[in-house]
């Protein structure tokens, strides 16, 4: 793998030093003296280069990347198309602010999102910087359209770190602890969680959730239902079939805006362009970020024209929203997904990972779940569904020491999640699964 700068990154795991190496330890000391303590890191190493399925640290260690910067570098961390597009845009101009002197790139991204997102209705798009910012704007748009204030979210949800999105996020530590009070009029309903629902069908779980929403909020007061089609930080929980369609149908019947938070699931990650496509669910608004722009900060709200256009002129925007560099990167990332067949590649990755993980045949693996390049294992005490966060932490640490980047997640911290770049090779995936098996049994 040759990066856009001409650096050759050999696509194999290789450790030149212990993890972390001396240069990373030096930089970590500098971090402690200069960076706020609240900014933590998963890995104790500092990156120097990345491409394909490998991250190279400052000590020359080649690490297998099963994180993609939390589902961001879907097309690779040094994708040639993305790098070329950004270089060309840098040479033209870096910023004018779309709200002052607009530019074609923003419009082209909005056109692409209108084409790719679920549904063939007329759509509009607004661009922002981060997933949380886009979620918050989706709520604003829903409130403007409906004239209602309440928002319904779900158990285990993660929607961001702004004040409103912290209220929408379920997990307290580390995301909400000590930061309240939070925005009002946010209500939580039970999610479909097949591993923990005792056989509840998607339709039954939806009925349970809607019963809570109707009793505690009331459809007449509800602006939006916001849900991740497959949860991210909450544990890669995939609702039972029928759950999402039932929610969307109820929203249509009651004039409630159905918002799909596809920040982590979008852009080929789950083996479809968007996770909603799997069951043919067409959201009123869809929120995207992460994999949208190959590593540059960009997010979007795309939705039905009549809903998006309910906001008065000047009500949406931001200084950097839809930055021209990020728009150029997004168009190149979309081209890469389409030209390189990465939707199909995600499905291949999902099949490989699922097969290898189920083949571990360990009683501490309670569940293997997910789709495409978004797969997880939930670790429990053998013979129970009791979460084992300590085991997840230990396995991740052991994998890190062996040169594999693995992330944990879940409300209870007991889930290992796998989000490799869709450009990763099968050889690297097999090597990483071998390491994971060793780490699990260490």
Secondary structure by P-SEA (a helix, b strand, c coil): cccccccccccbbbbccccccaaaaaaaaaaaaccccccccccccccccccccbbbcccbbbbbcccccccccccccccaaaaaaaaaaaaacccccccccccaaaaaaaaaaaacccccccbbbbbbccaaaaaaaaaaaaaaaccccbbbbbccccccccaaaaaacccccccccccccccccbbbbbcccccccccccaaaaaaaaaaaaaaacccccccbbbbccccccccccccccaaaaaaaaaaaaacbbbbbccccccccccccccccccccccccbbbbccccccccbbbbbbcccccccccccccccccccccaaaaaaaaaaaaaaaaaaaaaaaaaaaaaaaaaaaaccccccccccccccbbbbbbcccccccccaaaaaaaaaaaaaabbbbbbbcccccbbbbbccccccaaaaaaaaaaaaaaaac
